[in-house]
Amino acid sequence: MVFRATNRQVGRHVAVTPENSSNRHLSYGRIILNRSISSASFGTDNRETGLTCLSGEGFVRAAGRSFDLRKYDSIYIPRDTQVEVTTSCEIDLAEFSADVENAYPLQFVAYGEISRNPSLRFAAGNPGSSREVNICLGKNVQAGRLLVGFTISEPGNWTSWPPHEHAEMLEEMYVFFDMPAPAYGIQLVYNNTKYPELVTPVRDGDAVLMPSGYHPNVSVPSYRIKFLWAMAAHREKEFRQFGVVNVQPEFDGGSSGLEASRK
């Protein structure tokens, strides 16, 4: 359920796949380029792919088109597509993919568009659980299984609160980023709070899978917790919905904190 320090290697490295994890559909990798290794090429095969830029700047070429990606920009790439990523300086891209039967259009999503859309970038939670949610590849793109975005907490706060789960429709994973030492958080995954499947510290570059169960986390005081979240629908298109969750009954106050995404 936990893959540590997935951001240590330069080049393109796929860390999580259905073959080495409990995931049925979702894969995750990192493309980190600099002047020593300035390009990476790959084919998407039968998998739709989402790239989100975490830092730096570079070009993504796919299906005869070229896109300039900067911080928090994203691109959706259809299956059966050849992809080339290059940079003249450095770039750090998170790569998520999922198998699909159908082909959907190539789509570029500038973060500026997300930041101006209150259903794609919004505040959620209450004191002690307030955070910013950003939906990069959601209802704004056509896709089969993938949903991708990121969450940034206030220092010392809980996120994914109230605890929720959606295992029947979606599998999910978190990838923690931009949390330089000594920052860390605590991630929980459980179906029963008395017997949690996972309670672990999480740091920059760690990836945590949620095959089932509630999955809140909390950052240490004075530091923010930041994580990418990626989900893959178990039924292509039909189950690809953000914000449809089951809140843990003991903490259900009538709001999941994600209602803004439904507007």
WOTA-V593163 format. One record per backbone hydrogen bond with DSSP energy under -0.5 kcal/mol. CO is the residue of the C=O (numbers start at 1). NH is the residue of the N-H. E is the energy in kcal/mol with one decimal. If there is no record, write none. Layout:
co/nh/e
CO/NH/E
CO/NH/E
This chain:
co/nh/e
1/209/-3.1
3/207/-3.0
5/8/-1.0
11/13/-0.5
11/32/-2.6
13/15/-0.6
13/30/-2.6
16/28/-2.3
17/20/-0.8
25/99/-0.6
27/97/-1.9
28/15/-1.6
28/16/-2.3
29/95/-2.8
30/13/-2.5
30/32/-0.6
31/33/-0.6
31/93/-2.7
32/11/-3.6
33/91/-2.1
37/34/-2.2
38/87/-1.7
40/85/-3.0
42/83/-3.1
44/47/-2.3
45/80/-3.3
46/100/-2.2
48/98/-1.9
49/77/-3.4
50/96/-2.6
51/75/-2.1
52/54/-0.5
52/94/-2.6
53/72/-3.5
55/92/-2.2
58/69/-2.9
59/86/-2.4
60/67/-2.3
61/84/-2.1
62/65/-2.1
65/62/-2.3
67/60/-2.6
67/69/-0.7
69/58/-1.9
70/73/-2.6
73/53/-2.7
74/109/-3.1
75/51/-2.4
75/77/-0.5
76/107/-2.2
77/49/-2.8
81/44/-2.3
82/63/-0.7
83/42/-2.2
84/61/-3.0
85/40/-2.1
86/59/-2.8
90/57/-2.2
91/33/-2.5
92/54/-3.2
92/55/-1.1
93/31/-2.6
94/52/-2.0
95/29/-2.6
96/50/-3.2
97/27/-2.6
98/48/-2.4
107/76/-3.4
108/110/-0.5
109/74/-2.7
110/113/-1.1
110/114/-1.3
111/115/-3.0
112/116/-0.8
114/117/-1.8
116/118/-0.7
117/120/-2.1
117/121/-2.0
120/135/-3.2
122/133/-3.0
124/131/-2.1
126/129/-3.4
126/130/-0.7
128/158/-2.6
130/154/-1.8
131/124/-2.6
132/152/-2.3
133/122/-2.1
134/136/-0.7
134/150/-2.2
136/138/-0.5
137/148/-1.6
138/141/-1.7
144/237/-3.6
145/233/-1.2
147/231/-2.8
148/136/-1.4
148/137/-2.6
149/229/-2.5
150/134/-2.7
151/227/-2.1
152/132/-3.0
154/157/-2.1
157/219/-1.9
159/217/-1.5
163/248/-3.1
164/215/-0.8
165/246/-2.8
166/169/-1.2
166/170/-3.0
169/234/-2.9
171/232/-2.0
172/210/-2.7
173/230/-2.2
174/208/-2.6
175/228/-3.3
176/205/-3.2
179/204/-0.8
180/183/-2.0
184/220/-1.8
185/202/-2.4
186/218/-1.8
187/200/-2.2
189/197/-1.1
189/198/-2.0
190/214/-3.0
192/195/-1.5
193/196/-0.5
198/189/-2.1
200/187/-2.8
202/185/-2.3
203/206/-2.4
205/6/-2.7
206/176/-2.6
207/3/-2.9
208/174/-2.7
210/172/-0.9
214/190/-2.2
216/188/-2.3
217/159/-2.3
218/186/-2.6
220/156/-0.9
220/223/-1.7
223/156/-2.5
225/153/-2.3
226/177/-1.8
227/151/-2.5
228/175/-2.4
229/149/-2.1
230/173/-1.9
231/147/-1.9
232/171/-2.1
234/236/-0.5
235/239/-2.1
236/238/-2.5
237/240/-0.9
239/241/-1.9
243/245/-1.1
245/247/-0.6
246/165/-1.7
248/251/-2.1
249/252/-1.3
251/253/-1.0
258/261/-1.5
259/262/-1.8
260/263/-1.2
